[in-house]
Amino acid sequence: METFEEILELDDWEEDREFSRRIVSDYLSQAARALEELDDALAQSDLATLSELGQYLKGSSTALGVRRVQAACEKIQSYGRLFDEDKNVDLSQQDALALIRKTLTQVKVDYAEAEKWLRKYSNNPTETDS
């Protein structure tokens, strides 16, 4: 909330929130594309792309303070390099893909929660809300 409140303070007019809405909208669009690309890369067992996409989504999640998505994407980035930073061990490709599959499932849950929250606090309703 603290990070997002800082973004809201950047708006010139609190009633309009044009700047923060644009930031949230861009993040949500980019994250949705990244999640689709993560699914594709996982289906192809493309560890390099999984690592890159994990890093990309980690960075954009950090910018908005979406900590759970950020932390999980950091793990995907590491697993894609065949390393488990939590356990400080190298991974086989099979183990890395299994960990990425599990982590990506949680990322999607955390992202969905973050999306609802971001839309609510940026006053950016979904199409079904309008």
C-alpha positions in Angstrom: 0.0 0.0 0.0 2.8 2.4 0.8 4.4 2.1 -2.6 1.0 2.5 -4.3 0.2 5.6 -2.2 3.4 7.2 -3.5 2.2 6.6 -7.0 -1.2 8.1 -6.2 0.5 11.2 -4.9 2.1 11.8 -8.3 -1.4 12.6 -9.8 -1.9 16.3 -10.4 -5.6 16.0 -9.6 -6.8 13.5 -7.0 -10.3 13.4 -8.5 -9.1 12.3 -11.9 -6.1 10.0 -11.1 -5.1 10.0 -14.8 -1.4 9.3 -14.1 -1.9 6.4 -11.7 -4.7 4.9 -13.8 -2.3 4.9 -16.8 0.4 3.2 -14.7 -2.0 0.6 -13.4 -3.5 0.0 -16.8 0.0 -0.4 -18.4 1.1 -2.8 -15.6 -2.0 -4.9 -15.9 -1.7 -5.2 -19.7 2.0 -6.0 -19.5 1.5 -8.6 -16.7 -1.3 -10.3 -18.6 0.9 -10.6 -21.7 3.8 -11.8 -19.6 1.6 -14.5 -17.9 0.5 -15.7 -21.4 4.1 -15.8 -22.5 5.2 -17.6 -19.4 2.5 -20.3 -20.1 3.9 -20.6 -23.7 7.5 -20.9 -22.5 6.5 -23.4 -19.9 4.7 -25.5 -22.5 7.9 -25.4 -24.6 10.2 -26.1 -21.6 12.1 -22.9 -22.5 14.0 -22.2 -19.3 15.9 -19.1 -20.7 12.6 -17.4 -21.7 11.0 -18.4 -18.4 13.9 -16.8 -16.5 13.7 -13.6 -18.6 9.9 -13.3 -18.3 10.2 -13.9 -14.5 12.7 -11.0 -14.3 10.5 -8.8 -16.4 7.4 -9.4 -14.4 9.4 -9.1 -11.2 10.6 -5.6 -12.2 7.2 -4.3 -13.1 5.6 -5.8 -10.0 8.3 -4.1 -7.9 7.5 -0.7 -9.3 3.9 -1.0 -8.1 4.6 -2.7 -4.8 3.0 -6.0 -5.8 5.3 -7.9 -3.4 4.0 -11.5 -3.7 4.1 -11.5 -7.5 7.5 -9.9 -7.3 8.9 -12.6 -4.9 7.4 -15.5 -6.9 8.7 -14.1 -10.2 12.2 -13.8 -8.6 11.9 -17.6 -7.9 10.9 -18.3 -11.5 13.8 -16.2 -12.7 16.2 -18.3 -10.5 14.6 -21.7 -11.4 14.9 -20.8 -15.1 18.7 -20.6 -14.5 18.5 -24.1 -12.9 19.1 -22.8 -9.4 17.0 -22.7 -6.2 18.2 -19.6 -4.3 16.2 -20.6 -1.2 18.0 -23.9 -0.9 21.2 -22.7 -2.6 21.2 -25.8 -4.8 21.5 -26.5 -8.6 18.4 -28.0 -10.2 17.8 -30.4 -13.0 15.7 -29.2 -15.9 12.9 -31.4 -14.8 13.0 -30.1 -11.2 13.2 -26.5 -12.4 10.2 -26.9 -14.7 8.2 -28.6 -11.9 9.0 -25.7 -9.5 8.2 -23.1 -12.2 4.8 -24.8 -12.9 3.9 -24.7 -9.2 5.2 -21.1 -8.7 3.4 -19.9 -11.8 0.2 -21.2 -10.5 0.6 -19.2 -7.4 1.7 -16.1 -9.4 -1.6 -16.2 -11.2 -3.6 -16.3 -8.0 -1.5 -13.5 -6.5 -1.8 -11.4 -9.7 -5.6 -11.8 -9.7 -5.7 -10.5 -6.1 -3.4 -7.6 -7.0 -5.4 -6.7 -10.0 -8.6 -6.4 -8.0 -6.8 -4.3 -5.4 -5.0 -2.1 -7.9 -8.3 -1.4 -9.8 -10.1 -0.6 -6.6 -7.4 1.8 -5.3 -6.7 3.5 -8.6 -10.4 3.9 -9.2 -9.9 1.9 -12.5 -13.0 -0.3 -12.8 -13.0 -3.5 -14.9 -15.3 -3.6 -17.9 -17.8 -5.7 -16.0 -17.8 -3.1 -13.1 -18.8 -0.2 -15.4 
